[in-house]
C-alpha cells in the first residue's frame, strides 16, 4: 500500500470512528434532557494528549453532574480533532457541543516552532 492509499484508508477510518462516536454520545444524551451544552479543553504534545475541564451545562448555564459521560465525550472529541493534535509540539484548544442542535465548535491552536537566525559581524 502506498502513502496515498494509506491516507485514503486513514480518512475513511476516521470518518467511521466519528460516526460511531457521535451516535454513541447522542444515545447517552437521550436520557439527559437537562444537559444543553458540553465544553471540554484538550492539550497534546510529545505523542500524548489529555482532556480537562469537562463541563456539562443546563439551559440556564448551571453545572450539571454527568461524569459518566467523560469517556464518550472524549472519544467523540478525539474523532473530530485534526490528526496529529497530540504529536511533537502538539496543540491545544476547546470543544463546545450544543446538544440541542447536535453541532460542535472546535477552537484549535497549534504550537509551531519558529527558527530565528541572526548573524553578526565579528
C-alpha positions as a Markdown table, in Angstrom:
| # | Residue | x | y | z |
|---|---|---|---|---|
| 1 | Unk | 0.0 | 0.0 | 0.0 |
| 2 | Unk | 1.5 | 3.4 | -1.0 |
| 3 | Unk | 1.1 | 6.5 | 1.1 |
| 4 | Unk | -1.8 | 7.9 | -0.9 |
| 5 | Unk | -3.8 | 4.7 | -0.4 |
| 6 | Unk | -2.9 | 4.6 | 3.2 |
| 7 | Unk | -4.1 | 8.2 | 3.6 |
| 8 | Unk | -7.4 | 7.4 | 1.9 |
| 9 | Unk | -7.9 | 4.4 | 4.2 |
| 10 | Unk | -7.0 | 6.5 | 7.3 |
| 11 | Unk | -9.6 | 9.2 | 6.3 |
| 12 | Unk | -12.3 | 6.5 | 5.9 |
| 13 | Unk | -11.5 | 5.0 | 9.3 |
| 14 | Unk | -11.5 | 8.5 | 10.9 |
| 15 | Unk | -14.9 | 9.2 | 9.4 |
| 16 | Unk | -16.3 | 5.9 | 10.5 |
| 17 | Unk | -14.9 | 6.5 | 14.1 |
| 18 | Unk | -16.6 | 9.9 | 14.1 |
| 19 | Unk | -19.9 | 8.5 | 13.1 |
| 20 | Unk | -19.8 | 5.8 | 15.8 |
| 21 | Unk | -18.6 | 8.2 | 18.5 |
| 22 | Unk | -21.3 | 10.7 | 17.6 |
| 23 | Unk | -24.1 | 8.1 | 17.6 |
| 24 | Unk | -22.9 | 6.7 | 21.0 |
| 25 | Unk | -22.8 | 10.2 | 22.6 |
| 26 | Unk | -26.3 | 11.1 | 21.2 |
| 27 | Unk | -27.7 | 7.8 | 22.6 |
| 28 | Unk | -26.3 | 8.6 | 26.1 |
| 29 | Unk | -27.7 | 12.2 | 25.9 |
| 30 | Unk | -31.2 | 11.0 | 25.1 |
| 31 | Unk | -31.6 | 10.2 | 28.8 |
| 32 | Unk | -30.3 | 13.6 | 29.9 |
| 33 | Unk | -32.5 | 16.4 | 28.6 |
| 34 | Unk | -31.1 | 18.6 | 31.4 |
| 35 | Unk | -27.8 | 18.9 | 29.5 |
| 36 | Unk | -27.8 | 21.6 | 26.8 |
| 37 | Unk | -24.1 | 22.2 | 26.3 |
| 38 | Unk | -20.9 | 20.3 | 26.8 |
| 39 | Unk | -17.5 | 22.0 | 27.0 |
| 40 | Unk | -14.1 | 20.3 | 27.2 |
| 41 | Unk | -10.5 | 21.5 | 26.8 |
| 42 | Unk | -7.6 | 19.5 | 25.4 |
| 43 | Unk | -3.9 | 19.7 | 25.3 |
| 44 | Unk | -1.4 | 17.5 | 23.5 |
| 45 | Unk | 2.3 | 17.2 | 22.8 |
| 46 | Unk | 5.1 | 14.7 | 22.7 |
| 47 | Unk | 2.9 | 11.9 | 21.4 |
| 48 | Unk | 0.2 | 12.2 | 24.1 |
| 49 | Unk | -2.8 | 14.3 | 24.9 |
| 50 | Unk | -5.2 | 14.9 | 27.7 |
| 51 | Unk | -8.7 | 16.3 | 28.3 |
| 52 | Unk | -9.5 | 18.6 | 31.1 |
| 53 | Unk | -12.3 | 20.8 | 32.4 |
| 54 | Unk | -15.3 | 18.7 | 31.4 |
| 55 | Unk | -18.3 | 20.9 | 31.8 |
| 56 | Unk | -21.9 | 19.9 | 31.4 |
| 57 | Unk | -24.3 | 22.8 | 31.4 |
| 58 | Unk | -28.1 | 23.1 | 31.7 |
| 59 | Unk | -30.3 | 25.6 | 29.9 |
| 60 | Unk | -29.6 | 28.4 | 32.4 |
| 61 | Unk | -25.8 | 27.8 | 32.3 |
| 62 | Unk | -25.9 | 25.8 | 35.5 |
| 63 | Unk | -23.4 | 23.0 | 36.1 |
| 64 | Unk | -24.9 | 19.5 | 35.7 |
| 65 | Unk | -23.3 | 16.4 | 37.2 |
| 66 | Unk | -22.6 | 14.0 | 34.3 |
| 67 | Unk | -19.2 | 12.5 | 35.0 |
| 68 | Unk | -20.4 | 9.2 | 33.4 |
| 69 | Unk | -20.2 | 11.0 | 30.0 |
| 70 | Unk | -16.4 | 11.6 | 30.2 |
| 71 | Unk | -15.4 | 8.6 | 28.1 |
| 72 | Unk | -18.0 | 9.1 | 25.4 |
| 73 | Unk | -17.3 | 12.8 | 25.1 |
| 74 | Unk | -13.5 | 12.2 | 24.9 |
| 75 | Unk | -14.0 | 9.6 | 22.2 |
| 76 | Unk | -16.1 | 12.0 | 20.2 |
| 77 | Unk | -13.7 | 14.9 | 20.6 |
| 78 | Unk | -10.8 | 12.7 | 19.5 |
| 79 | Unk | -12.7 | 11.8 | 16.4 |
| 80 | Unk | -13.2 | 15.5 | 15.4 |
| 81 | Unk | -9.8 | 16.9 | 16.2 |
| 82 | Unk | -7.3 | 17.3 | 13.4 |
| 83 | Unk | -4.9 | 14.4 | 13.0 |
| 84 | Unk | -1.7 | 14.9 | 14.9 |
| 85 | Unk | -3.1 | 17.2 | 17.6 |
| 86 | Unk | -1.0 | 15.4 | 20.2 |
| 87 | Unk | 2.2 | 14.9 | 18.2 |
| 88 | Unk | 5.5 | 16.7 | 18.7 |
| 89 | Unk | 4.8 | 20.3 | 19.7 |
| 90 | Unk | 1.1 | 19.5 | 19.6 |
| 91 | Unk | -1.9 | 21.7 | 20.0 |
| 92 | Unk | -4.5 | 22.8 | 22.5 |
| 93 | Unk | -8.0 | 24.1 | 22.5 |
| 94 | Unk | -11.6 | 23.8 | 23.5 |
| 95 | Unk | -14.6 | 22.0 | 22.1 |
| 96 | Unk | -18.1 | 23.1 | 22.7 |
| 97 | Unk | -21.0 | 20.8 | 21.9 |
| 98 | Unk | -24.5 | 22.3 | 21.5 |
| 99 | Unk | -26.7 | 19.3 | 22.5 |
| 100 | Unk | -29.9 | 20.8 | 21.0 |
| 101 | Unk | -28.5 | 21.4 | 17.5 |
| 102 | Unk | -26.0 | 18.5 | 17.6 |
| 103 | Unk | -23.3 | 20.8 | 16.4 |
| 104 | Unk | -19.8 | 21.1 | 17.7 |
| 105 | Unk | -17.4 | 24.1 | 17.7 |
| 106 | Unk | -13.6 | 23.5 | 17.9 |
| 107 | Unk | -11.2 | 26.3 | 18.8 |
| 108 | Unk | -7.9 | 24.7 | 17.8 |
| 109 | Unk | -4.5 | 26.2 | 18.5 |
| 110 | Unk | -1.3 | 24.6 | 17.0 |
| 111 | Unk | 2.1 | 25.0 | 18.6 |
| 112 | Unk | 4.6 | 25.9 | 15.9 |
| 113 | Unk | 8.4 | 26.1 | 16.4 |
| 114 | Unk | 9.9 | 29.1 | 14.8 |
| 115 | Unk | 13.6 | 29.2 | 14.0 |
| 116 | Unk | 15.2 | 32.6 | 14.1 |
| 117 | Unk | 18.7 | 33.0 | 12.7 |
| 118 | Unk | 20.7 | 36.2 | 13.4 |
| 119 | Unk | 24.1 | 36.9 | 12.0 |
| 120 | Unk | 26.7 | 39.3 | 13.5 |
| 121 | Unk | 30.0 | 40.6 | 12.3 |
| 122 | Unk | 33.0 | 39.7 | 14.4 |
